[in-house]
Amino acid sequence: MTGPLASAEAGTTVLDVIAGDRLLPVVVLDDAEVAPRLGAALVAGGLRSVEVTLRTPAAVAAIHALADHTALVVGAGTVTSADQVDQVVDAGARFVVCPGFSAAVVRRCQKHGVPVIPGVATPTEIQMALDAGLSVLKFFPAERLGGLPMLEALAAPYPGLRFVPTGGITTANLRGYLDHPSVLAVGGTWMVAAGLLTAGRWDDVTTLTAAALAAAREGDR
């Protein structure tokens, strides 16, 4: 095994790595050939995990490239079918993130032994996730659903459940989310914005990543 888990203490899991960073970059890549450069930029900024969304035809190849060439724990996002789970796990994805809850996707991930973080927006979806044995969920789209007040309301009946709010998270509001005890980490795109990747501004990706990590960890000192 290579990457963050290889050098971590025994028993460290993929979710431990994400929780340690407290920040999960959500990437949309149109060109898999730049994936190694992106991975190097994120690692240089201090990150150990990344989510590549299945929103482009290049996504699976990009997951494979990142899994092969970086010291990152690489996951697949926007996974909506069990067949996609097979594809991304074969490509090297170590975790799966979904925009919503799919029992079929969860079952396939569990069959592969891969952590899955499904999106939830209602108590009903949370109950379904709990019934499936899950304890970490994505709150999405966070800001459009009402932001931190909505998350606090949803989390209140479920002590011990952890969330990864995603959607509208920035350096301006991430601290509020991360200060809430139910939040494991936040997902964001600003350090891997499409314009930066298209222009190959890898130094900027590193700088923004380092700044975002510093903001995310500020309250944990």
C-alpha positions as CSV (number, residue, x, y, z in Angstrom):
1,M,0.0,0.0,0.0
2,T,1.2,3.5,-0.8
3,G,-0.1,6.9,0.2
4,P,-1.4,8.4,3.4
5,L,-2.7,5.1,4.9
6,A,0.7,3.3,4.4
7,S,2.5,5.6,6.8
8,A,-0.4,6.2,9.2
9,E,-0.8,4.4,12.5
10,A,-2.4,0.9,12.4
11,G,-6.1,1.0,12.2
12,T,-6.3,4.3,10.3
13,T,-9.1,4.4,7.8
14,V,-10.0,6.4,4.7
15,L,-12.5,8.4,6.8
16,D,-9.8,9.1,9.4
17,V,-7.7,10.7,6.6
18,I,-10.6,12.9,5.5
19,A,-11.4,13.8,9.1
20,G,-7.7,14.7,9.7
21,D,-7.7,17.1,6.8
22,R,-11.2,18.4,7.6
23,L,-11.4,19.5,4.0
24,L,-12.3,17.4,0.9
25,P,-11.7,19.0,-2.5
26,V,-14.4,18.2,-5.0
27,V,-12.8,18.1,-8.5
28,V,-14.3,18.2,-12.0
29,L,-11.6,17.2,-14.5
30,D,-12.1,17.4,-18.3
31,D,-8.6,16.1,-19.1
32,A,-7.2,13.0,-17.3
33,E,-3.7,13.8,-18.5
34,V,-3.4,16.7,-16.0
35,A,-4.5,14.6,-13.1
36,P,-0.9,13.9,-11.9
37,R,-0.2,17.6,-11.9
38,L,-3.3,18.3,-9.9
39,G,-2.5,15.6,-7.4
40,A,1.0,17.0,-6.9
41,A,-0.4,20.5,-6.4
42,L,-2.9,19.2,-3.7
43,V,-0.2,17.2,-1.9
44,A,2.1,20.2,-2.0
45,G,-0.6,22.2,-0.3
46,G,-0.9,19.6,2.4
47,L,-4.0,17.6,1.4
48,R,-4.2,13.8,1.7
49,S,-7.6,13.2,0.1
50,V,-9.5,14.2,-3.0
51,E,-12.9,13.5,-4.6
52,V,-13.1,13.3,-8.4
53,T,-16.7,13.6,-9.6
54,L,-18.1,11.5,-12.4
55,R,-19.3,14.6,-14.3
56,T,-17.0,14.3,-17.3
57,P,-16.0,11.5,-19.6
58,A,-12.4,11.8,-18.2
59,A,-13.3,11.2,-14.6
60,V,-12.6,7.4,-14.4
61,A,-9.3,7.8,-16.1
62,A,-8.4,10.7,-13.9
63,I,-9.2,8.6,-10.8
64,H,-6.9,5.9,-12.1
65,A,-4.1,8.5,-12.8
66,L,-4.4,10.0,-9.3
67,A,-4.5,6.7,-7.6
68,D,-1.3,5.6,-9.4
69,H,0.8,8.8,-9.2
70,T,0.0,10.7,-6.0
71,A,0.1,10.3,-2.3
72,L,-3.6,10.9,-2.0
73,V,-6.5,8.8,-0.9
74,V,-8.6,9.2,-4.1
75,G,-12.4,8.9,-4.1
76,A,-15.2,9.1,-6.7
77,G,-18.0,11.6,-6.4
78,T,-21.4,11.9,-8.2
79,V,-21.7,8.2,-8.2
80,T,-25.4,7.3,-9.0
81,S,-25.4,3.6,-9.9
82,A,-24.0,0.3,-8.8
83,D,-22.3,-0.2,-12.1
84,Q,-20.4,3.1,-11.6
85,V,-19.2,1.8,-8.2
86,D,-17.6,-1.2,-10.0
87,Q,-15.9,1.1,-12.5
88,V,-14.4,3.5,-10.0
89,V,-13.3,0.8,-7.6
90,D,-11.5,-0.9,-10.5
91,A,-9.9,2.5,-11.3
92,G,-8.5,2.8,-7.7
93,A,-11.1,4.8,-5.9
94,R,-10.8,4.3,-2.1
95,F,-14.2,5.8,-1.2
96,V,-17.4,6.8,-2.9
97,V,-19.6,9.9,-2.6
98,C,-23.1,10.3,-3.9
99,P,-25.4,13.3,-4.4
100,G,-28.3,11.4,-2.8
101,F,-29.1,8.1,-1.1
102,S,-29.2,5.0,-3.2
103,A,-29.6,1.6,-1.5
104,A,-28.2,-0.1,-4.6
105,V,-25.1,2.0,-4.5
106,V,-24.6,1.6,-0.8
107,R,-24.9,-2.2,-1.1
108,R,-22.4,-2.4,-3.9
109,C,-19.9,-0.2,-2.0
110,Q,-20.3,-2.5,1.0
111,K,-19.8,-5.5,-1.1
112,H,-16.5,-4.0,-2.3
113,G,-15.6,-3.0,1.3
114,V,-15.3,0.7,0.2
115,P,-16.6,3.5,2.4
116,V,-19.6,5.4,0.9
117,I,-20.8,8.8,1.9
118,P,-24.3,9.4,0.4
119,G,-26.0,12.7,0.2
120,V,-28.9,13.5,2.5
121,A,-31.3,16.4,2.8
122,T,-34.1,15.1,5.0
123,P,-34.7,13.0,8.1
124,T,-36.2,10.2,6.0
125,E,-32.9,9.9,4.0
126,I,-30.9,9.9,7.2
127,Q,-33.1,7.1,8.6
128,M,-32.5,5.1,5.4
129,A,-28.7,5.6,5.7
130,L,-28.8,4.6,9.4
131,D,-30.8,1.4,8.4
132,A,-27.9,0.7,6.0
133,G,-25.4,0.9,8.8
134,L,-23.8,4.2,7.8
135,S,-22.5,6.8,10.2
136,V,-21.0,9.5,7.9
137,L,-23.3,11.3,5.4
138,K,-23.0,14.2,2.9
139,F,-25.2,17.2,3.6
140,F,-25.9,18.4,0.1
141,P,-26.4,21.1,-1.3
142,A,-25.6,22.6,2.0
143,E,-26.1,26.3,1.6
144,R,-29.1,26.0,-0.7
145,L,-30.8,23.7,1.9
146,G,-30.4,26.4,4.6
147,G,-26.8,26.1,5.6
148,L,-25.6,25.5,9.2
149,P,-29.0,26.1,10.9
150,M,-30.6,23.4,8.8
151,L,-27.7,21.0,9.5
152,E,-28.0,21.7,13.2
153,A,-31.7,20.8,13.0
154,L,-31.1,17.6,11.1
155,A,-28.2,16.5,13.3
156,A,-30.0,17.1,16.6
157,P,-32.0,13.8,16.8
158,Y,-29.0,11.7,15.7
159,P,-26.1,12.0,18.2
160,G,-22.9,10.4,16.9
161,L,-23.8,10.8,13.2
162,R,-21.2,12.8,11.3
163,F,-21.7,15.0,8.2
164,V,-19.6,16.3,5.3
165,P,-21.5,19.5,4.2
166,T,-20.9,20.3,0.5
167,G,-22.3,22.9,-1.8
168,G,-21.6,26.6,-1.3
169,I,-18.8,26.1,1.2
170,T,-16.0,28.6,1.1
171,T,-13.2,29.9,3.3
172,A,-15.8,32.5,4.5
173,N,-18.2,30.0,6.0
174,L,-16.3,26.8,6.5
175,R,-15.3,27.6,10.1
176,G,-18.9,27.8,11.2
177,Y,-19.6,24.3,9.8
178,L,-16.4,22.8,11.2
179,D,-17.1,24.1,14.7
180,H,-20.3,22.1,14.8
181,P,-19.6,18.7,16.6
182,S,-21.5,16.7,13.9
183,V,-19.3,17.9,11.1
184,L,-16.5,15.5,10.1
185,A,-15.1,17.7,7.2
186,V,-16.4,20.0,4.5
187,G,-16.4,19.6,0.8
188,G,-15.3,22.4,-1.5
189,T,-14.3,23.4,-5.0
190,W,-12.7,26.8,-4.7
191,M,-9.1,25.5,-4.5
192,V,-9.7,23.3,-7.5
193,A,-12.0,25.7,-9.5
194,A,-12.4,24.8,-13.2
195,G,-10.6,27.9,-14.4
196,L,-7.5,27.1,-12.4
197,L,-7.4,23.6,-13.8
198,T,-8.0,24.6,-17.4
199,A,-5.3,27.2,-17.2
200,G,-2.8,24.9,-15.5
201,R,-2.4,27.2,-12.5
202,W,-1.0,24.5,-10.3
203,D,0.9,27.0,-8.0
204,D,-2.4,28.7,-7.3
205,V,-4.0,25.4,-6.5
206,T,-1.3,24.7,-4.0
207,T,-1.6,28.2,-2.5
208,L,-5.3,28.0,-2.2
209,T,-5.2,24.5,-0.8
210,A,-2.7,25.5,1.9
211,A,-4.8,28.5,2.9
212,A,-8.0,26.5,3.0
213,L,-6.3,23.8,5.1
214,A,-5.0,26.5,7.5
215,A,-8.6,27.9,7.8
216,A,-10.1,24.5,8.3
217,R,-7.6,23.5,11.0
218,E,-7.6,26.9,12.8
219,G,-10.2,25.9,15.4
220,D,-8.7,22.5,16.0
221,R,-5.5,23.7,17.6
